[in-house]
């Protein structure tokens, strides 16, 4: 008589396959967490850079000086973009909803990033020049610096070689 051959997997074969997939996945998870951290920092830095470039062009377009003010409270941070106000009572406070007329960005959307900023930046409408300053965005493993020159040029670089991110030159 002919033996009947069953098609498919045995329970032992299936358990061995699942165990191997689990081991490979556990090795890949740490590299994914670093990739996610890099992507969050890159998103935050590119957002800040593009907002600074937008502010420069907006100041020229409106023929008015525009300020970028930051507020840092421990690990939470934000920045706001507003027209130049000489009245301190109506100054842009990014933590207060609606106080910044142009734009407000809350740092909580960039989980795990911290902002270390210098003074507030003012873009002057006459030539698009700016008050010379910088800001550093960082995570636990990476750090990136945004520099605004006195002529209004915005550039991004890595300030610390031990926390450098691929794609950004050293400062």
N, C-alpha and C positions, 0 to 999 in steps of 0.2 A: 503494500500500500504506500501511497504517496503521503509524505508529511505535509501538513498545512503550515505555510510560513506566514506569520503575522507581520503586517507592516506597521511601523511607528516606533516610538521610543519606549524604553522601559523606564520605570520610576527611578532607578539608580542612575541611568544616563541623564535623565532630566535634572536630577539633584546635583550631579557633578557639573553640568553646564551652568546651572544657576549659581553655584558656588564660585566658579571661575569668573563669571560675569560680575559677581559681587566684589571679588578681590580686585579686578581691574578697575571697577568703578570707584572703589575706595582709594585707589592710588591716584585717580584722576581728579578727585574732588579738591584737594589743596590747590592745584594749578588753576582750577576754575575760579576759586575764591580770589586768587591774585589777579586773574583776568578781570573779574567783576570789579575789584577795587580800582584797577587801572582805568577801566572804562568809566566808572563814576567820577574819578578825578579828571579824566580827559573831558568829560561832558561839562563839568563845572568850570574848568579853565577855558574851554572854547566858548562857553556861554558868557563868561566875564569878558573875554577878549572881544567877542563880537558886540557886546553891549557897550564897551568902551569905544569901539570904532563907530558904532551907531551914534553914540553921544557926540562924538567929534563932528560928524556930518550934520547931525541935528542942530548943533550950535551954529554952524555956518548957515544952514538953511533958515533958521529962525532969526538970525542976526541977534542972538542973545547968548550970554554966557550960560553954560549948563554945568551943574555940579553932580558929581557922583559921590554920595555919602555912604559910609559903611557903619554898621552897628554890630559889635561883637559882644556877646554875653556868654562867656564860657565856651561850650562847644556849639552853641547856636549862633548863627550869624545871618545877616542880610545886607543888601545894598539897594539904594534907591537912586533914581535919576530924576532931577528936578531943575527947573530954571533957577538962575541965580537969584537968591532972596537975600536982601539985606536985613529983613525983619527976622530976628531970631525966634519969635513966637510962631512963625509959620514955616520954619525950616523943615526940610524933608526928614522924616523919621521913618525909615523903612519898616519898623516894627508896628507903626500905627497905620491901619488900613486907610488908604485914600490921601495920605499926607504928601506923597510924591506924585507930582502931576504927570510925569512922563512914563515911568516904569518902576516897579518894585520886584526884586527877586529874593525869595526866601531860601536860605541855605539848607533847610530841612529836606528839600527835594533832591539834594545831593548827599545821601546818607553816608556817614563816615568821613566826610571832608571837613576840614577846619580852615578858617580864613585868618590870616595875619596881615593886616593892612596898615599902611602908613597913614598919612593924613588924607583928608578928602581931596578928590581930584576936581579941578575946575577946568573946563574946556572953554577957551576964549574964541569968540566968533570971528574976530578980525582976520586971523590967519590960520585958524584951527589949532593954535598952539595950546599948551596945557601946563598946569602946574606939575612939575616933575615929581613923580612918586611911583611907588610899586606896591604890589600885594603878593602874598604867598599863599597858595592853596596847597594843602597837604593831607595825606592820610597817614596811617601808621607806618607804611612802607615806602611811600613816594612823596615827592615834593616838587612843585612847579611854581615858577615866579612869573608874574606879569609886570612888565616895566612900561611905564608911560614916560616918554622923553619930553623935554620942554618944547619940542616942535610938534607934539601931538602924536608921534609915532607909537604904536602899541606893538610890543613884541613879547614872546613867551620863551623862557629858557629854564634849564634845570640848575638851581643854585647849589645843590649838594650832590657830589658825585656818588655818594653812598645811597642816596635816595632818588637817583636820576631815573627819568622815564624815557623810554625809547621814543624817538621822534622829535625830541626837543634838545637843541644844542646846549652846551654848558654856558653859564653866564660869565 
